[in-house]
C-alpha cells in the first residue's frame, strides 16, 4: 500500500495537469465534466453508453487527483 500512495503523491503535479486539461476539456460553453455531472444529477435521462464512458474518461483525472491529495495528507499526519 505504501508503494501505491508514494506513486500518487510523487505524481501530484501530473494529476493536477491532467485534471485541468483532460478533466475539463472542452472548456466552452462549460467544462464537459460539469455538464455530465449535471446530467447525472438530473436523473441521467437519455444517457447512453457513450455518455457514461465520456463521464468516466473526463472524471478519472479528478478521481486520481483526489486520491493523490488524500495520500499526501495521510502521509503528513503520520
N, C-alpha and C positions, 0 to 999 in steps of 0.2 A: 504494500500500500504506500510505503514511503517513496518508492520509485515513481509511482503514478503522480503523487502530489508534487514531487520535485519537478516532474515533466511539465505539469500545468503551470507551476509558479515560474519556472525558468522561461517559459514561452508566453508570459503575460502580455508583453507588447504585441506579439503576433495576434493574440486573441482580440486585443483592442482594435488593431488594424483590420482584422477580418470582420469584426462586428460593425465597424464604421463603414466598410466598403460593401462586402457581400451581404452583410446583415441588413443594410438599409437600402441597397440598390433595388430598383431605380428610385431616385430621390424625389422626382416630381411626378405628379402633383403632391403626393405624400409618400413617405417611406413604405415600401412594399409590404414589409412585415407588419407594419401598423395596420394597413388595410386588411390583411389576412386575419390579424387578431381581432379586429372589429367585426369581421365577418363571422368568425367563430363565436364571439361573444353574443352576436345576434342570433345564434342558433344554427349557424353553418348551413342554412337552407340553400340548396343548389350547388354546394361544393362537390366537385368531382375529384377523382383520384389525383389528377394532375395538380389541383389546387392544394390538396393535402401534402403532396410531395414538395410543392413550392414552399409551403409553410415550413416544412422540415428543413429544406435547403437554406432558407433565409433565417431560420431560428437556431440552427446548430451553432453558428459562431457566438451567438448570445449565450447559449447554454454553456459552451466551453469557457466563455469569459466569466460567467458566474461561478463555475466550478473552480477556475483559477483563483478568483478573488477569495472564495471560501477557503481553499487550501492555504493561501497566503496568510489570511487572518488566523487560521488554525495554527499555523507554524509560529506566528508572532506571539500567540498566547500560551505556547507550550512552556 
